[in-house]
Amino acid sequence: MQAIALTIAGSDSSGGAGIQADLKCFSALGVYGASVITAITAQNTRGVEAIEAVSPGMIAAQIDAVFDDLNICAIKIGMVGGVDAIMTVAARLRRRLAERPVPVVLDPVMIAKSGDVLLPHDAVAALRTQLLPLTTLLTPNLPEAGNLLGREVARSVDETRHQGGALLVLGPRNVLMKGGHAEGEICTDLLLGEVEEAFSAPRIRTKNTHGTGCSLSSAIAAGLAEGMSVPEATRRAHDWLHNAILAAENFHIGSGHGPVHHFHAMWSQR
């Protein structure tokens, strides 16, 4: 049976992040992708120029349409926009997951690579209380983890582990503390929860990192849709994304923060 993953996220008109990156990621890893759009952004590799929220009624209708017909095997949640969207997604997913549980990966998107705010301050509490308890794996970067907890950004491995533990108390079964914002030549993501495991790789000095968070969480969701465990899916996704960032050096898109190369294993290098 074909594995199907659903992404619930915002649209990125430049194609490097959001819904577009998620669907590319699913396809690159052999998983069929469905989508629920929560917001539309006008953006490119230089920044976000405008954001327009999709109505809660339309978000609910998209979720119902997908679940009423497709055999969803995993869900990835990215940019949700605001409080109304969060409440709608949470209510619909609580009902659907009660009928048939599937793994949920939540990437708590708050700020774009360009620095533009994607989640209003008043929506952080709603994200924390409504969506974290539904989550199989939470994938915050260090600033997002600090924001969710109302703390300063973790500056050490011990602080990272401690904040990850504090996030687990809020409801997710597992937390992947992404280390891309930390210092040092080695980038380490720390998985906490059902098991503890570190995933490390040499830091790649490149400006082509647009959509890395979206792509990592989607790659993990793709693995979960195929029946992998959280550590297995995270391990494969970590390696896949590292190679996608490496390949992006020969993938010239836009004049700002270019995207990773989702199809690096499938396209000939140009």
C-alpha positions in Angstrom: 0.0 0.0 0.0 1.3 3.5 -0.9 2.3 5.5 2.1 0.6 8.9 2.3 1.8 11.8 4.4 -0.3 15.0 5.0 1.3 18.4 5.5 -0.6 21.1 7.3 1.3 24.3 6.7 1.6 27.7 4.9 2.4 28.2 1.2 5.8 29.6 0.1 5.5 31.2 -3.3 9.2 30.8 -3.9 8.9 27.0 -3.5 11.7 26.6 -1.0 9.8 26.1 2.3 6.3 25.5 3.6 3.8 23.3 1.7 5.9 23.3 -1.5 9.0 22.1 0.3 7.0 19.5 2.2 5.5 18.0 -0.9 8.9 17.9 -2.7 10.4 16.2 0.3 7.6 13.6 0.4 8.1 12.9 -3.3 11.9 12.7 -3.1 11.5 10.0 -0.4 8.9 8.0 -2.2 5.8 9.0 -0.2 2.6 10.5 -1.6 1.9 13.9 -0.3 -1.4 15.6 0.5 -1.8 19.1 1.9 -3.9 21.5 4.0 -2.9 25.2 3.4 -3.2 27.4 6.5 -1.8 30.6 5.1 -0.6 32.1 1.9 2.7 34.0 1.8 4.2 36.2 -0.8 7.9 35.5 -0.4 11.1 34.8 -2.2 14.7 34.0 -1.2 15.1 37.5 0.2 12.1 37.7 2.6 8.4 37.6 3.2 6.5 40.4 1.6 2.9 39.6 2.7 0.9 36.9 4.6 -2.8 36.2 4.3 -4.5 33.6 6.5 -6.8 31.0 5.2 -10.1 31.0 7.0 -10.7 28.5 9.8 -13.7 27.1 7.9 -11.6 26.4 4.8 -8.8 24.8 6.9 -11.4 22.5 8.5 -12.9 21.7 5.1 -9.5 20.8 3.7 -8.7 18.5 6.7 -12.1 16.8 6.4 -11.8 16.3 2.6 -8.4 14.7 2.9 -9.2 12.4 5.8 -12.6 11.4 4.3 -10.9 9.9 1.3 -7.2 9.3 1.8 -5.5 6.8 4.1 -3.2 9.2 5.9 -0.2 7.5 7.4 1.5 10.4 9.1 1.0 14.2 9.6 3.5 17.0 9.5 2.4 20.4 10.9 4.3 23.5 10.0 3.3 27.2 9.8 -0.2 27.5 11.3 -0.5 31.3 11.3 -2.5 32.3 14.3 -4.8 31.3 17.2 -7.9 30.6 15.1 -6.0 28.3 12.8 -4.3 26.5 15.7 -7.7 25.9 17.4 -9.2 24.6 14.2 -6.4 22.2 13.4 -6.2 20.9 17.0 -10.0 20.3 17.2 -10.1 18.5 13.8 -7.0 16.4 14.5 -8.2 15.4 18.0 -11.3 13.9 16.4 -9.5 12.3 13.5 -6.7 10.8 15.7 -9.3 9.4 18.1 -10.8 7.5 15.1 -7.4 6.3 13.8 -4.1 7.3 15.5 -1.2 8.2 13.2 2.1 9.9 14.1 2.2 13.7 14.1 5.4 15.7 13.5 5.1 19.3 14.7 7.7 21.9 13.4 6.9 25.0 15.5 7.5 27.6 12.7 7.8 31.0 14.2 10.4 33.0 12.2 11.4 32.7 8.6 15.0 32.4 7.5 14.8 36.1 6.5 13.8 37.0 10.1 10.2 37.7 9.3 7.7 36.7 12.0 5.4 33.8 10.9 3.7 33.1 14.2 2.1 36.0 16.2 3.2 36.3 19.9 -0.3 35.6 21.1 -0.4 32.3 19.2 2.5 30.7 21.0 0.5 29.7 24.1 -2.2 28.2 21.9 0.4 26.2 20.0 1.9 25.0 23.3 -1.4 23.9 24.9 -3.4 22.8 21.8 -0.9 21.1 19.5 2.0 19.8 21.6 -0.2 17.2 23.4 -1.1 15.7 20.0 2.5 15.5 18.9 4.6 12.3 18.3 7.7 14.4 17.6 8.3 18.1 18.2 11.2 19.6 16.1 12.1 23.0 17.4 15.3 24.9 16.7 17.0 26.4 19.8 15.3 29.8 19.5 11.9 28.1 19.0 12.4 25.9 22.0 13.3 28.9 24.2 10.3 30.8 22.9 7.9 27.9 23.7 9.3 27.7 27.2 9.6 31.5 27.8 13.4 31.1 28.4 16.6 32.3 26.9 18.1 30.3 24.0 20.1 27.3 25.2 23.9 27.9 25.0 25.2 24.4 25.9 24.5 20.7 25.5 23.3 20.5 29.1 20.9 23.5 28.6 19.6 22.0 25.3 18.9 18.6 27.0 17.2 20.4 30.0 15.0 22.5 27.7 14.1 19.4 25.7 13.1 17.7 28.9 10.9 20.6 29.8 9.2 20.5 26.4 8.4 16.8 26.9 6.5 17.7 30.0 4.1 19.8 27.8 2.9 16.7 26.0 4.9 15.6 22.9 6.2 12.0 23.1 9.5 13.0 21.6 11.5 16.2 21.0 14.2 16.8 18.5 16.3 19.7 19.6 17.8 21.0 16.4 21.3 22.4 16.7 21.7 24.5 13.6 21.7 27.7 15.6 24.4 26.5 18.0 28.1 27.4 17.7 30.8 25.1 16.5 31.9 23.2 13.4 29.8 20.2 14.2 26.0 20.5 14.1 24.1 18.2 16.5 20.4 17.4 16.8 19.4 15.8 20.1 16.5 13.4 20.1 14.8 13.0 23.5 11.8 11.0 24.7 11.3 7.3 24.1 15.0 7.1 23.4 17.9 9.5 23.5 20.1 9.8 20.5 22.4 12.5 19.0 22.7 13.1 15.2 25.8 15.0 14.2 27.3 16.2 11.0 29.9 18.8 9.9 28.4 22.3 9.7 28.0 23.4 6.1 28.9 27.1 5.5 26.3 28.1 2.9 23.5 30.6 2.4 21.3 28.0 0.7 19.4 26.9 3.8 15.9 28.2 3.1 13.4 25.5 4.2 15.8 23.3 6.2 13.4 23.1 9.1 10.4 22.3 7.0 12.3 19.7 5.0 13.8 17.9 8.0 10.4 17.6 9.7 8.8 16.4 6.4 11.5 13.9 5.8 10.9 12.5 9.3 7.1 12.4 8.7 7.8 10.5 5.4 9.7 7.9 7.3 7.0 7.5 9.9 4.4 7.2 7.1 6.4 4.2 5.9 6.4 2.6 9.3 9.8 3.6 10.6 10.4 4.3 14.3 11.1 7.9 15.4 14.9 7.2 15.7 15.0 5.4 12.3 13.0 8.1 10.5 15.1 10.9 12.2 18.4 9.2 11.3 17.4 8.9 7.6 16.0 12.4 7.5 19.2 13.9 9.1 21.4 12.2 6.5 19.1 13.1 3.6 19.0 16.8 4.6 22.7 17.0 5.0 23.2 15.8 1.4 20.4 18.2 0.2 22.3 21.1 1.8 25.6 20.0 0.3 24.0 19.7 -3.2 22.4 23.1 -2.9 25.8 24.7 -3.5 25.4 23.8 -7.2 21.7 24.7 -7.2 21.4 28.5 -7.8 17.9 29.7 -7.0 17.3 33.4 -6.2 19.6 36.0 -4.8 19.0 35.5 -1.1 18.8 32.4 1.1 18.4 29.7 -1.6 16.6 26.4 -1.0 18.1 23.0 -0.3 18.1 20.6 -3.2 15.3 18.2 -2.4 15.9 16.1 -5.4 19.6 15.8 -5.1 19.5 12.0 -5.3 17.3 12.0 -8.4 18.4 14.9 -10.6 21.7 15.1 -12.4 23.9 17.8 -10.9 23.9 20.9 -13.1 
